[in-house]
Amino acid sequence: MKRFVITLLIGMFAVIAIWSTRIVVLSDLHVVEGNECDVALRQAVSTINGLADVELVVVDGDMTNEGSDAQIVYVKNILDSIIKPLVVIPGNHENNWSQSATTTFPALFGDDRFITTLRSDSLVIAGLNCGPYMKMGDGHIKQEDLHWLDVTLSRLSRPGVKVLNFCHYPLNGDLDNAADYERVLSRYPVLVHINGHYHAWQKYRSASDMFDCVSVRALEMKNDKFRFGFTILDVEGDSLTVSNMAADGSNCDVVYDFVPRRLPRLDVSRDKDSAEFQSPAGWNIEKIWTDSASIFTRLAIDSDNIYFSTSTGFIKAINKDSGMLAWQTATSGRALFSKPTVACGKLFVPTTCDGILVVNTVNGLIANVIGTGGMPVVADGLLYNSAIYQGGMKTLRRINPQTENVEWSIDSIIGNYCQAMPSADGRDLFFGAWDSYLYCVDTETGSVKWRWNNGREVNMLGPGNVVPVVTRNSVVIVAPDRYMTAIDRKTGKTLWRDNSVKYRESLGVSPDSTIAYAKTMDGELIAVDISGEEYRRRWIVDMGIGYDHAPCIIATHSGSGCVIAGSRRGIVTAINPVTQAIEWQLALGKSEINGFDTDPVTGDIYVSLIEGTIWKISKLRPSE
């Protein structure tokens, strides 16, 4: 009898020591009201609710297709019927085209990141948002989120604890600061990294080869055994079983069953990821600022300072001469995405929830707020003929910077939000919106002259994030439909469209407005003669950067004539338009370049990167 009791106790302790946990993962739902995924998600929720042993449900991003407020609310209403504990993070489809500038998601779900514990705190489940934020680009984890993850895991870690890590993007080349992410995770007992995004099963090693990672299925996969389904993770001690369950619960197959392999320690020092280069001959390229937060905005520049905003809601001014912080002003704490506009000694700063702030450029004090009805603003404003033209959510305003009054606004015809800076010439103002249309309006009255689209009512293929190029007779755009298009300025009729290369949203123009420069998705820079009424390619140069979809505008350096292009991975390329040769190419960092802005006093170019750095590009004088 004693032997039986002892054996029973040993068995009980063994069960306690080797605990097991079951987690359901829903990823890449892409629900639009009434589509097949809508039906399948409801079916999956019913199945999940009937599984007795599920301890947590994780939604790993891309709940919706366009990330609109209506779609997020609609999907949340379905997820609210899940009776199990639920945690949710957004994906690129919630972040890239968000009508609320990414504020609706955390408002509805409480946050866009999570940490929770299971099995008496023996298993820590962590999930992070990874963008891309309000424009096409690679995944990126904000600097402040990395700090939060580090601090929180430090508090929860103790002997015997395991960590499961989630984000929508994989830990490989699609996440630009994967090295920084892994640097944090390497300090803690991470069992495995789980991601979606690929709409495919995949077991792989992280970029540093430190962790095992698993890409899980999308809700719909037409080539899978189960067209509609979800993922089940069974964690038992140090082992992981990944299973594929049909949405209706009719079948479940094991996809992977393994013990994740963790390297004891890997050198992931920051030095290996920092940009190492010498300025090219005749140029000076220097980093002038590193921020503790991410930077999603372009830069405003006056005679004294460089102005920008951060992902933590700060407005900052950096003195051009000293490189020191001149001042900083806190807003509501939500990420800011618009380039500030300098006019009349004031800084006009669009925000995602606080209106357009009028800030004193000397001390950073907020002097006034131009109301936007609580609607977010993510577009860059244009200063033209002593007026600011500022796009917003379903609106465009003309603001008098002297009086700070809105002189007119268009808010009845625009069907979605404006994102890029408008362009103007004479009394013609051109701008696009994520409603599939390009607009031409009168700069003085705001009356709409015409609107154009590519023949398809698909918002995500329209000119929502391109700065139009204007010539005497036409306006030229590129868009995610992969066309360059020239449109008659007077009539709004299409002159020509070209898709001989894969255009996207990156566009610029020569100083004389006769040549349009565009970056292709294959990493080329193409020059097109836009002085006539027919498409004429001048030249094309392969920049050697491979696939690229960053919407960074293309600039011309006034001192050298070089055409300057930026990439999704921090690479800047200077091309001589006369010789059509690359003059120099440098990696300023690892993350997307937001844009190039020219100093109106010196002609130097300043550039910001999402990872929180600001650089100065200048041509040396012969004596230097």
N, C-alpha and C positions, 0 to 999 in steps of 0.2 A: 504493500500500500504506500509506504514511504517513497519507494522507487518510482511509483506511478505519479505521485504528487510532484516529486522533484523533476521528473521528465516533463510533466505538464507545465511547471513553472519555467523551465528552460525554454520550452516551446513558446510560451507567452512572451518571454523576454526577447526571443529571436524575432517574433512578429513585431514587437515594439521597435526593435533596433532596425529592422529592414521594413520601413514603412512604405506604403504605396499611396499614390495620389493620381486621380484622373482629372484631366483638364480638357475642355472642348475649345477648339480654335475655329472661329469664323473669320475668313479673310477674303478680301476682294469681292464684296457682295455686288457692287455696281447696280444697285436697285434704282429703278425709275418706276414711278407709280404705274402699275398695270403691266409691266414687262414680265418675262418668264422668271427672272431672278426674284421679283416681288413674290410670286407664287411659291417659288422654291424656298425662299427664306422663311416664309410662314410655316411651310411644311417642316423645315429643319428645326425651327423653334419648338414646334409641337413634339418632334422626336426628342430633342434635348430635354424638354421638360419631363419626358417619360423615362429618362435614364436615371436610375436611383443613385448611382455611385459617383456622379459628377460633382466636384467640389468648386469648380470655377469655370466660367465661360469668358474667353478673351476674344474681343473683336479687334483684329490686327490691321485695320485701315481699309480705305477705299470702300466705305459703306455705300457711297453714292457715285454718280457718274460725273456730275458737274460741280458738286460741292455747294450748290445753292442752298439758301436757308430753308426753302420749302422741302427740298430733298432730304436734308439732314433731319428736319423735324419729322418727316414722313417715316424714315427708317427708324428713328428713335422710338416712335410709337409702336413699331413692330417689336423692337428689341425689349421694350418695357414689359412685354408679356413673358419674358424669360424669368422663371421662378428661381433659378440658381443665382449665386453671386456673380456679378457681371462687371468687367472692366473693359474700357474702350479707348483706343487711340486712333487718331486720324491717319489717312494716307495721302498720297500726292493729289488724289482727286478732291479731297477736302481742302487742301492747302493751296493748290495752284490756281483755282478759279473761284475762290471764296468771295461771295458777295459781301460778306461782313468783315473782310480782311482778317479772317481766321478767328473772329471773336465769338461767333455763334456756337461753335463746337464746345469750347470750354464752358460757355455759359449754360449749355444744356446738360453736359455730362460732368460738370464740376471741375474738369481740368483736361489738359491734352497729354498728360503723362500719369503714370500710376506706380505705386508700390504697394503690394499686399503680401500677407504671409499665410501659409497653410501648415498643417501638421504641427501645431504647437510651436510655430515660428521656426520650424526646421527647414522650410522651403520658402524662399523669398522670390516673389514674382515681380519683375520690374519691366515697365514699358515706357518707351519714349517716343515723342513726336520727332519726325525726321524730315519734314518738309517735302519737296521744295516750297518755299514760301512766296506766294503771290506772283510767281513767274516761272517759266519753264527753266529747269536746271536739274542738277543732281540732288540726291538726298543730302541733307545737312542737319546735324544736331546742333542746336544753339549752344553757345558757350555757357550760358547760365544753366542750361539743362544738364550739361556735363558736370558742372560743379554740384548741382543738386543731387545727381545720381551718386557722385563720389561721397558726399556728406551723408546721404541717407543709407547707403550700403555700409559705410563705416560704422554707423550707429547700430545696424541690424546684424552685422557679421559677428559670429562667435563659432567656436569649434563645433563641427557637425552640421553646420548650415550649408545648404545648397542654394544656388541662384539660377533661376530660369530667366533669360533676358529676351524681351520682345521689342521689335520695331518693324515698321512696314517694309523697310528696305533691307536687302541682304548686307552682310558684313564683307563686301568685296568692292569692286571698282565702281559701283553705282552710288556709294556713300562717300562724299568727298573727304570728310574728316573721320573716316573709319579708323585711322591710326590713333587719333585722339580718343575716340570712343573705346578702342581696345586697350589703350593706355590706362583708362579708368577701370575697365572690367578686369584687367590683369591683376589687380590688387585683391580680388575677391574670388570666392569659390564658385565660379560660373560653370554650370553643368553643360549648358548648350544655349545657342542663340537661335531663336525662331523668327522667321519673317514670312511675309507674303510677297506681293508685287509681281512675281514672275508667272503666276497662274500655272504653276507646274511643280511637281514633286522634285526635290533635289537635295541630296545630302552632300555637303561640301565643307571645306576648311576655310576659316576666316582669312582675311587678307594677310595677316601676320603669321598665319599657320598656328595660332595659339588655341583656337576653339573649334570644336565641331559645330556645324550649323545645319539647320534644316529649313528649306523653303517648303511651305505647305500649300495645299490646293486652294484654288479659288472656288467660290460657291458654284460657278458654272465652268466646267471644262469639257468641251465637246468630244475630245479625244480620250478622255478618261473612261475607265470601266463604268463609273457612275457619273453620268453627265452633271448631276447636281449632288453636292455632298459637302461634308465638313471634315475636320481633322479631330482625332482624339489622341491626346498625349497621356500615356501611362508612365509615371515616374515611380520606380521602385528602387530605393537606395541609390546606387550609382548608375542604374541602367535606365534606358528610355525605349519605350515602344511607341511608334507612330503608326496610327491606323487611319484608314480611309473609310468613312461611313456614308452610306447613301442618305440623302436628305430625308427620305421617307422611313429610314431605319430598317429597311428590308435586308440589308447586308452590310458587312463590315470586314475589311481585309487589312492585314498587317502590311505596311509599306516598308518600315525600317524597324529593326529590333537590335539594339547595340548598346555597348557601354561607351559613352562619349570619352574621347581622348583629350586630355588637357596637358599641354607642355608645362613642365614645372616652373619655368620662368623664361621669358623671351625678352631680348633687348628691344624695347620699343621706345627708345629715348627720343625726345623731341628733336634732338639735333639732326637725326636722320630725315626728319620730315620738314625741316626748315629750308627756305630758299637759299641756295648757295650760288653766288655768281659774282662776277665783276661787271661793272657798267661797261657797255660797248664803247669802243673808241669814239670820242667826240660827244658822248652823252653822259649825263649824270642821272642815275636812277636810284632813289633812296626811299626807304621806309621812314615815314615821319610820324606814324601813330599806330599803336596797338591797343585795342580796346578790350575790356573784360567781357563785353557783350558782342553779339553779332551785329553787323551793319547790313541792312537791306536797301539803303538809300544811296542815290548819287549825291554829289557834293555841290553846295552853293559856295561861291567865292567872291569876296570883295577885296578892297585894297589892304585890309588888315588880317582877315580871318578866313578859315575854311569851316563851313557849317554842315552838320549832318545829324541824323537821328539814329537811335539804336533799337535793338530788339527788346530792350527793357524799358522803353518809353522815355529815354533821356534825349534832350536836344543839347548838342555840344558845339562849342566853338574852339578851334585850335588856331593859335597865333601862327601866321605863316613864317615869321622871322625866327621865333624861338622854338617852334614846335611844341610849345607847352599849352596845357588846357587854359583857355582864357576864361571860360565859364561853362557851367552845365545847368540845365533846368529840367526838373522832373515833371512828367505829365502823369496820366493815370496808371502808367506802368505797362500798358499794352504796346506791342511791337508797332513801330512806325515804318512806313514803306515809301513815302513820297519824298522826293528831293525838295528841300526848302527853297523858297524864292526870295532873293534880296532885292528890295526896291525902296527908294525914299528913306534910306537909313534904317529900314525895318526888315525883319525876317518873318516871312509868312510860312507857317509850318502846318501842313495838313496832317490831321490825326485820324485814327480809326474810330474814335468815339467822342472826342472833345471839341469838334469843330475845327476851324482853321485858326491857329493861334498867331497873334501878332506879337512878336518878341523884339525887345530892344537889342540891337546888335552889339551894344557896348557892354551891357551887364547881364543880359539874358532874362530880364524881367518880362513877364507876360503883361502886355499893356492892354490887350483887347482880345476878344474871341468873336470870330465871324461864324455864326451858327450855320449848321448843315442839317438841322432837323434830326440830329442823332445818327445820321447816316455816315458810314465810313468813307474816307477819301484815301485812295492809294495812288492816284495819278500824279505825275510831275507837272507842275504849273509852268506856263510860258509867260515871260515878260515881253510884251511887244507893244510898241508905240505908247508907252506909259500906262499900260493896263496889264493886269494879270488874268490869264485865261486858265481856269482851273477846273479840270474834270472831276467828277465824283460818281456816286452811285445813282445811275439813271439821270445824271444832270451834268451841265457844264455852265460855269459862272464866269462873268466878267467882273473883276474886282478893281476898283480904283484904289491904288496903294496909298495915295495921299489922304483920301478921306476914309479909307477902309470900308467903303460901302460897296455892296453888290449892285452893279448898275443894270445888269440883266441876267437871267438864267434860263436855260432850256431844261425843262423837266417834264415834258409831256410826250416826247417822241422817242427818247432814248430808252431802249428796252433792257439794258444791263449796265454794268459799271464801266467807266472809262479808266484806263490804266496808264497809257503812255502820254508823253508830252505832246500837245498839239503842234502844228506848224502853221505859219501865217505868211501871207504876202499880199500887199495891197489891202483890200477889204475882204479877202478870202481867208477863212480859218478852217483848217482841216484837222479832223480827229477821228479816231476809231473807237468802238466800244465792243464789249463782249456780247453784243446782240447780233453779230454777223455783219454790221454795217460800217461803212466809212461815211462821214458827214462833211458837208461844206456849208458853213454858215457865214453870215455877214458879221464882221468884227464889231461894227458900230451898233447894230440893232439886235443881233442874235437871231435874226430870221434865217430859217433853213432854206438854202438854195437848192440843194439836192442831197440825196443819200444813195449809196451804191453798195451792192454786195455781189458775191461771186456766183450767184445763182443757186446757192444752197443755204437753207435756213438752219445751218449747224453753227451754233455759237462758237465752239472751240476751234473752228476752221476760219474764223473771221479775223479782221485786222484790229483785235482788241489791244495788242501790246506792241505796236510799231509806230515810230515817229515818222510821219510821211515826209517824203522828199518833194519839193515843189520847184517846178520850172516855170518859164513864162507861159506855157500853154497847157501844162499837164501836172498831175500829182501822181507820184509813184509810190507803191507800197509793196511789201512782202508779207506773207502770212503763213499760218500753219497748214494751209492748203497746198503749200510748196510751190506757189507761183509768185513771180514778180509781175505786177500789173501796172500799166499806165492808163490813167483816166483823164479825159478831157476836163479841164478846169471849169469851163463855162457850162457844159451840159451834163457832166457826170456820166457820160457814155464811155464805155471801154474802148481804148485805142488799141492796146495789144496786151496779151498775156503770154508769159513764157514759163515753161517748167522743164527746160532742158537740163537744169540742175535742181538739187533739192533745197530750195529756199526755205527760210523759216521766218524769223522776226528781227534779224540783225541787219540793219541798214544804215547807210551814211551817204554823204554827198561831197563832191569836190567843191572847193571854194567858189568856182564860177558857176556852180549848179548845172553843169553839163554832163557829169559822170555820176552815176549811182554806184555805190560800192555795197555789196551784199556778201555776207558769210553764208556758206552752204552747210547743210547737215553733214557733209563729208569733209568738213574742215578746209574748204577752199575759200579764197577771196576772189570774187568776180567783179569786174568793172564793166558797166553797161552804159553806152552812149544814150542819153535821154534827151538830147537836144532836138531830135526830130520826132516824127510821128510813127516810126517803126522801130522794132526791137533791133539793136545792133550791139553785139558783144564786142568789147575792146580786147579784153584779156582775162585770163583766169590763172591763179597761182595756188598750188597746193601748199598749205601752211604746215602740213605734217602733224596736225593735232588730232587727226582721226575724227570719229563721230562727235558732233557738237551741236547743242541746241540752245545755248545761252542767248537770250535776246539782247545782249549788250550792243548799244549803238556803235557805229564805226566812226572814228574821228580822223581828222587831218591835222597833223602838227604844223603850225603856222611857220615855225622857224626852219623846218627841213623839207616840208612838203610830203613827208612820209604819211602813209595811210596806216592807222593804228587800229588793230582788232584785238578783242579779248575773247577768252574761252570760258568754258564751264569749269575748268580746272586751274584757273589762275595764270594761264599763259598769255602773255602779251606779245604780239607779232607786229613789227614795223616793216612795211613794204614800200619800196621805192616805186612810185607809179610810172616813172619814166623808163626804168630798166626792167620793171616787173620782177624784181629780185627781192628776196628777204634781206633787209639791211641788218636786223637783229631780232632775236626772239629770246624771251626770258620768262621763267616761271617765278611769279611774284608770290605764289602761295599754292594752296591746294584747292581752294574753293572758287566759286563763280565770281567773275568780275561784274560789278553792278553797272559800270559805265565810265566814260571818260568826260571830264569837265575841264574847260580851258580857263586859265587865269586871265581875266580881262586886262590886267596890267602888264604881266610879263609874257603871256603866251605859253607858259608852261602848262603841262597837262597833269591833272591830279586824278587818281583812280582809287576807288574803294573796293574791297573784297568782302564777301559775306562773312569770312572768318574773323572780321573785325580789324583789318589793317587798312591803312591809307598810305599811298605811295605818290611820289612826285617824279615826273618824267620831264627832263629839261635838256636842251641842246646846248652844249658848251660853246662859248664864244672862242674865236681862234686864239686869244691870249690866255685862255684858261687851260 
